[in-house]
Structures are given as C-alpha cells and as structure tokens.
Amino acid sequence: SALSPDSVVVQALMSVYYRRQGQPELAVQYLKKIIEHEPDQAIWQLEMGNTLAETGDLVTAQTHFIKAAELEPDTPLYWMELARFSVVHGADVRGVALPAARQALQLAPKDTAVLDMNGQVMYQLGDLASAERFLQRALEIDSAYAPAHLHLGQVYLQWQRNDSARTHLSSAARLSDGGQVGETASRLLERYFGPSTT
C-alpha cells in the first residue's frame, strides 16, 4: 500500500528534505500539518522549533521548544534542546536556559552532555567558577567528551590561565573528529596561541 501524501511519514520526509535543501520555510509548512495530526508528540514540536530557528523566527521557535519540554517533562533531551536554543541564540539565558538546564540536570545528573550544557549556561551568565565545576564534572565522567574540553578551555581563557586553556582546547580539537567543536577549538588555539604547533 502506497503511503498517502497526507501521512505523517511523508510529511516528515518532505520537511527533512526541504531543511536539507536550505528551504526551512517550506519545511515549516509540512511540520504544521504533522502537528495538526499529532499535536501531543514532543518530537514534532522540537523539529518545528529547530526549523523555525533556521528561518530566523526565534520567538515562535522558542514556544515550540517550550511546548516539547512541557509535553515530555521527564525526558532530559527536550529540556536540553530548549537550553541549547537559548544559549546559541542568546535568547533570555537566565530566564530560559538556566531553568531548562537545571531541569535536565535533575533528570540526568550524571549525563555528560547535561553537565556540559549547565557549564555553558553558567559561562554565558558570567559565573565562571560554577561553569568550571560543571565542566570538570562532565570530564570526570567522560574524559573524551570534546565539547566539555572546548568550553573549559574558554573558561580558562577568560581567567587568562593560558596553559590550562591550551591543554583543553588542544584536547577538544583532537577528540572532536572535525565538526564545529573542533573548528572552534582550532580557531581559538590559533587566535590566542598562534599558528598550529600541535
């Protein structure tokens, strides 16, 4: 039996396709139909939030991230994504990212990514001592977690503890397998410590 063009699967595939093509506005249209069909599925709210963020409509995007977390309040992922959105876009970090990251932490106190996110939030709020504590805890659990090395390196740069900064940024660049974390780490190493000597 062929899938009906109105089926959620088809709509979802179309939304993914248009996002990959760099046409998030079209993807949003398909996601709207999906959410009409399945209004209580947090995953579609999350997709809608991410897609709207790509269109630049951050205000509406945030309402969907919040809705996702409200639909599945016991799933750390949705609180994490809400916090990440707020941190990345600088959207009310104290009012949105901080409580969301704390909620994720209550649900998953030993999750490396959750600890790292709490560190990032504290860094954004200028509480470097708390940021350092969270990031060190993340690395105690998983010493190969590249994002935590990157963020700890940034904390040490703020404190001008250059040896520690260089060590963690080098680890981030080495462990990250390319990607954004590695690129950011390499850029910071070059900016603060000159061309690559690793």
N, C-alpha and C positions, 0 to 999 in steps of 0.2 A: 504494500500500500504506500503510495507516494505521500510525503508529508504535505499537508495543506499549507499554502503560503501564509496562512494566519497562525500556524502553530508556533509555540514559543521557541522551539528549537530553530526553526527557520529565521524567526525574528532575531534571535540571539546571534546566529551565524552572520546575518546581514549587518548587525550592529558592530560585531568584531571586524568584519570585512571593511566597513567604512572608517572605523577608527584607524585601522592599519593603513588605509589609503590616505590618512590625514584629513578625513572629512567628518569630524566629530558631530557637526550639525546634523548630518544625515543619520548618523548612528543614534542620536538622541531620539529621532522620530520612531525608530524601531523599538528602542527601550521604553518609550512611553506606552506603546501597545503591549509590551510584555508586562509592564507594571499594572496596566489595566486588568490583564488576565490573572496575574499573581501578585496582588498588592502586598501580601504578607511575607514575601520572600526577601530576606535581607540582602542576598547576593545581588539581586537586580538593582536595589537601592544603591549598593556600593558601586556597581557598574555605571549607573546613572551619574553618581557623584564624580567618579573619575572622568567620565566622558564630558560632562558639563564643565569640569575644571579645564579640560583641553580647549573648550570653546571660549574660555575666559569668563564664563558666568559663575564666578566664585560664590556669590551669595546663594543662588539656588543650589549649587553643588553642595554647599555645606549642609543645607537642610536634608539632602539625601543621605549624606554620611551620618548625620544625627539619627535619621529615621532607621537606617540599617542597624545602628547600635541599639536603638530602642526596641527593634523587632527581635534581636537576639542578644539580650543584655548579658548572657552568660558566656558569650563567645568572645575571647580576647581580641581576635582578628579585627572585629568591627570597631572596637574602641581604639585599637592601634591605627587603623586606617583613618579614623577621624582625627587622631592626634597628628599623624603624619601629614595629612592635608593641611591642618592648621599651621604646622611648623614650616612646611615647604612654602606656603603662600603667605606666611606671616599674618594669618587671619586670627586675631584675638588669641594669642598663645596662652595668656594667663587664664582667660575665661573658657577656652575650648580645649586646647591641647593638654593643659595641666590636669583638669579633672578626668579627661579621657585616658591619659597615660596612667593616672593613678588607679583608675578602674581596671585597666588591663593588668596592672601590677598586682592588684588584689586577686584577680582571677588566675594569674600565671606568674607567681613571684620568682620562679627560677628560670623563666624563659629569657634567653639571651637577647632576643630582638626587643622584648618588652623592657628589659633593663636598659638597653641601648637607647630606646625611644625616651625613657624617663631622663636619661642623661642629656639627650638632645634638647628636651624641653627646658631642663634646668639651665643648660648653656644659653639658650635663647633668652631666658629670663635673667641672665647675668649672675646666676647663683653657681659659680664655678666649683665651689667646694662640693656641693651636692652632685653636680654633674660628674665630677671626678669619682665620687663614691659609687654612683650607679654604673659608670663605665668600667671601673675596676672590678665590680661585682660580675658584670657581664663577662669579662675576660677570665675571671676565676672559673666560671662555668664552662666557657669555650674560648680557649686562648687563641684559636684560629679564626675568630669572628672579625672579619676585616672592618665592617662599619664601626665597631666599638674602638678599634685601634685608630681609625681616622678621627673620630670625634674626641678621643682622649688626646690625640696629637693637637687638635685645635684648642682644647683647654690649656695644654701646656704652652702653646704659642702665646695665648693671652697672658699667661703668667711669666712669659719670657724664660721658661725653663727649656732652653733650646735642645739640650741633649736628649731629654725625655721626649720632647716633641718629635725630634728627628727619628728616634727609635720607633715610636708608634706609627708615624707617617710611613716610614720605610716598610714596616710590617704590613700596614694597610695596602700599600702598593703591591707588595709581594704576594699577599694572600688573596687579593681580590679578583684575580683572573680577569684583568681588564675591567670593563664596566665602569659605571660612574664613580664608584668609591675609589677605584684605582686611579682614575683620571684626576679626581680631585686631590688625592694624596700626592700624586706626582707633581701636579701643578703647585701645590703648597711647598713641597720639597724644593722645587726649582726656584720659587719666588723667595723663600727665606734662606735657602742654603746653597743657591747657585746650581749650575747645570749638573746633571746626574753624575754622582760619584759612587753609586751603589755597586 
